[in-house]
């Protein structure tokens, strides 16, 4: 075995030790979540290979990799805390920094302790998507937060997001802003669906009303006038906003239409 082979073997041993023989957590997590954490752990080790201190002294690999792993877990937990309605005032960067520790036990097992962080927060925080986001954000060959914004928003940007500062806080702020953006999109989609349903119901009702008025012998012009005038606008005392009121004739027509529908179901 030549010198290069010896160095490579030694480096492989250092990498294996940094990754650990097994990964455990003091909080109960699903099998998929533990696999996600193992993925993140290996990523942190590989990222640390490019660290200046590790390049100078490879023996620091395990220590520096654990630091990177802790940083990732702090950012992930803080990100989840920022989108929880019942967030505690104490859940800031310092809180997660002081409670998350990663150590390698004597048997080579890598152990994660979440300290005083509530189990439900940790269980909500860890999922594949957030870990992949962190990998994009921390990639040494990428453009960090710019890459993450471009990937997540399809180059449309994120209005109101402030870049810079501590990595944990920047990543968590981004996730909070992105969460808000997605919630706004969901609300708009829900409103559009409701409006579409209302429009479809109104169209159906007016169609039935038109048929009934034609059967009653009314002319097209009379029908049009009746439908146009079916809404009376009456200002309310408490507000200047005008709320549409349905006149008596239209109410009777709607009642007949609904009664017909009821009879059809009974048949």
N, C-alpha and C positions, 0 to 999 in steps of 0.2 A: 504493500500500500504506500503510494507516494505522499508527498506533503499536501498536495491539493486534495487528495482523497481523504486524508486525515482531517483537514480543515472542514471539508464538506460534511463528513460524518459528525464532527463536533457541533457544527451549526445545526444539523438536523436534530441532534439530541437537545440542543438548546430550544429549538422551535417546539419540539414535542413536549418538553417540560413547561414551556410557556402556555401552550394550549391546555395541558392537563390531561390526565388519564380519563377523567370523568368530570361532569359539571353538576353541582347540587345547589339548591336554594333553600333558605330557611322559611320561605313561603311556598305553599302548595301551588304548583302551576301545572297546566295540562301538558301532555306529551308534545303537542305542536309548539307550545310556548317554550318548552325546554329545548326543542330542536332549533327554534328561532334564536334563542340565547346562545346555543352552541355555534350557530352560524355567525352571530355577532362576535363572539369570543375569538373565533378563528380569523375573522376579518381584522379585528383589533391587533392581533399578533402580527399579521402580514403587513398591516399599516405601519407598525412600530419598527419593522425591519429598516425603514428608511429614516428613522430618527437619528439625529447627529450623534447623540450620546451612545446609542446602540451600535452605530457604525464604528465608533472609536473603541467601544468595549462591549462586545456581544453578550457578555455575562449579565448585562443589565436588561436583556430582552424581556424576561418574565416580569420583572418589576415595572418596566415602562408599559408593557402590554396590559397589565392589570390596571394601571392608571388610566389608560385609554378606554378600557372596558368600563371602569367606574364612571368616567366622564360621559360615555354613551348612555349608561343607565340613568344617570342624573338628568340628562336632557330629555330622555324618554318619559321619565316619571314627572318631571316638571311640566312637560307638554300636556300630559293627561290632566294634571292638577288644574291647569289654566282653562280647561274646557268643562270642568265639573261645577255644576250649580252650587254644590255644598262645599266648595273649597274652603279649607281652613286658612286663617290669616298667617299661620306659621309656615305654610308650605311654600317657601321661597327657595332660591338656589342654595343658600347656605344650609337650609334644613336637609335637603336631599344629599348635599355634599357630605354632611357630617353623619348621615345615617347609612349610606351605601358603601360597603367595603367588599373588596375581592381579595381573597387570599388563597395560597396554594398550601394544602395540608401535607403532612409528612409522607403520606402514601401517594402523593402526586395528584390528588383530587383538587379541583378548583371549586372553591366555595363562595357563594354570593350571600351576603347578609343585607337585608333591607332595614335593619334596626327598628325604629319606631314608626316607619311608614305603614299605613294601614294595608292589610292584605288585599282589600277590594280595589284600592288604587293601583297597586302593582299588577293585579290580575287584569284590570282594564287597560293598563298602559302597554302591555307587551303583545304585539301582533306583528305579522310579517311586514305590513305596509310601512309602519313607522321605522322598523329596522332598515328596510331598504332605503327609506328617505335619509336616514342617518349615514348610510354608506355613501350615498350620492354627495351629501353635505361634507363629509370628512375626507373624501377621496383626494389623495395627495396630487394626483395627476389632473384633477378637475378644477373648477372655478368656485368650489364651495357653495356659498349661499346663492350666487347667481345661477349656478347649474341647477340647484334645487328648485328655485323659483321658475326657471324656464321649463323644467321637466313637469312640474306639478300644475302649472297654469298654461301649458302649451304656448309659451312665449307671450302670453297676454299681460303678464305682470300681476302685481298684487297691490292694489291701491291702499295707501295708508300704512304700509309695512315699513318700519324703520330698521335699516341694516346696521350691522356693527355691534361692538361690545363683546362681552364674554360669549364663548361658543355655546354654552348651555342655554343662556338666556336668548341669544339670537335664534337658535333653532326652535326653542319653545315659543317665542314671539311669532315666528313664521307659522308654526302649526296653529296657533290661536287665530291668526288672521285668515289663514286658509280655511279653518273650520267655520269661521263667521261667513266667509264668502260662499261656502257650500250650503250653509243653512239658508242664506238669502236666496240662492238658486232654488232650493227645495220649496221655500215659501212661495216664490213667484210661480213655480210649477203647480203648486197646490191651488193657488188663486186662479190660474188660467184654466185648470181642470174644472173648478167650481163654476167659473163663468161660462165655460163651454156647456156644462150640464144645464145651467139655468137657461142658456140660449136655446138649447135643444128642447127643453120642456116647454118654454114659451112658444117656440115655433110650432110644436105639436098642438098646444092648446089653441093658438090662433087659427091653425088650420082647421081644427074641429069646429071652432066658432064660425069660421067662414062658411063651412059646409052647412051648418045649422041655419045661418042667416040666408043662404041661397035657397034652402028648402022652404024657408018662411016667406020667400018671394021678394026679398030685398034686392035692389039693383047693386051692381058692382060699386058705384059711387057711394051709395049709402053704407055699404059694407066697409069701404075704405075710410069714410068719415067716422064710422063707429069705432073702428080699430085705432085710428089716430087719436081720437078723443077719449080713448078708454082710460087714460091716465090723467088724473087731476092733480096739479101741484098746489099743495097748501103749506104755507110757511108755518113752522112750529114756533111757539113763544120762546122756548129756551135756546133756539138755534136759528140762524139764518139759512141753514142748509135746507133745500127743498126735498121732501120725501114723497115719492109717487104714491097716490092713492087710487085704488081700482074702483070705478063707479059701480052702481047697483046692477045695471044691465050686464056688465061683464062678469060680475060675481055670480049672477044667476046662470050665465052661459058656462062658466067654469064648473059650477056645481052640477049642472046637467052632464057635462062631459065626464066628470069624475064618477057620477052616478052610473052613466053608461058603462064605464070601465069596470065598476063594481059588479054590475049585472052580468057582464061578459065573464068575469072570473067565476061567479056563482054557477053559470051555465056549464 
